[in-house]
Amino acid sequence: MEDSLTTSTDSPLSAFIPSYLEQLRTDGKSPVTLERYQERLQRFIAEMGDCRPGEITPEKVSLYRRHLMPRWTPKTGQSMDT
């Protein structure tokens, strides 16, 4: 397992997750919170690829957020796909 001392900026995002979660654990975050953070990070990687942290741009985050938005119109509740 890599940690923040051995993980380089060329490492993929997934390499940083264990040390990030460990830091949150030592900061007192609950096990449920840690599980949710891990799930969300893994979902981001699954959807956007296991890129290096420096490759995560505001545009990439915006694209991911749009991907998570429900496909419903706010006024009618109708699916935008029909």
N, C-alpha and C positions, 0 to 999 in steps of 0.2 A: 504494500500500500504506500503510495506516495504521500508526502505531506508538503506543507507550504515551503519547507526549506529545500526540498529536492524537486519540486514542480517548477518547470521553467515556463516562460511565456509562450514557448512553442508547443506546450502540452495542450491537449484538447480539454474542453470544459469539464468532461467527466473526471479527469484526473484531479480536479480541485474539489470535487464534491465531498470526499471523505474528510478532508481537513476543515472545510467550511462547516460541515455538520458537527464535527467535534468542537469547533470553536463555539457554535451556538449552544451545544450541550453544556460546555463549561460556563457559558453565560447564563445558564439556568433555564433555557427553553425546555418546554415539556416534550416528552416522547411523541405525543400526537403532533405537535408543531414540527418537530424534526422529520417525522414521517411525511407530512404534507409538503414540506419544503423539498424533500428528496423526490417525491412523486412529481412535483411541478417542474423541478429541474430536469428530471428524466423525460418528462413529456416534451419540454422545450427541445431537448437533444433529439428525441425521436422525430419531431416535426421539422426542425431546422438544421439538423446535422450536428455532429460532435465537433464543432468548430473551436478554434482557439479563442480565448477571451477577447483578444484584440480585434477579432473579426465580427464581434457583436456590435453592430452599428445601431443608431436610433431607427434607421429604416428597417433593419431586420426585426427589431423589437416591435415596431409598429405593424409589420406584416404578420408576425406571430399573434399579436393582440387582435388584429382583424380576423385571423383564423379562428380565434376562440369565441368571437362574438356570435350570438345566435343569429340564425338566418330568418328573422322575423321582422316585419315592418312594425315600428312602434305604435302607429295609429290604429292599424286594423288587426294586428295579431296574425295576419295572413303570411304564409311562407313566401319569401321572395323568389323561391325556385319554381313557383307555379305560374 
